[in-house]
Amino acid sequence: MARVVKPLTGKQIQSSKPQVKQYQLSDGKGLFLLIKPTGAKLWRLNVI
């Protein structure tokens, strides 16, 4: 069974708000957006 992958939308990225702990939004293919408590948004690529 194939895994369904949904890319992040611009609306998801813009509406992400900082929280007490950092968190991430993933696109399911190794690219994710790290949202820090300071409000910084950093793109990361998980290469295995």
N, C-alpha and C positions, 0 to 999 in steps of 0.2 A: 504494500500500500504506500503510495507516494505521500510525502508530507506537503501540506499546503503552506506556502510562504507568502506573506503579505508584506510588501514594502511599507516603510514609514511614510506617512503623508505629511505635507507641509503644515497642515492644521494640527496634527499630533505634536510636531516639533515645536511649533509656536506656542501651543497651549500648555506645554510641560512647565511646571512650576517647581522651584526649589523646595526641598523638604528638609527635615532635621538630619537625615542620613542621605548620602548620595545614592542614586539609583540609575538604572539604565533602561533604555528603550531599544529593542533589538529588531532587526529586519529579518532575522532567521537565517542569514547566509554569512554570518561572521562580522557584519558591520553593525555597530551599535552606537548610540548616543548616550554619553555619560553626563548626567545632570548633577552638579555639585551643590552643596548647601549655600554657597555664595551666589548661585545663579549662573555660574559658568556652564556652558554646554560644549562638550568636547567629543569629537568623532573619534572612534577607535575601531581598529580592524583586528579581529581575532584570527591570526594565522596559525594553523596547526600543521 
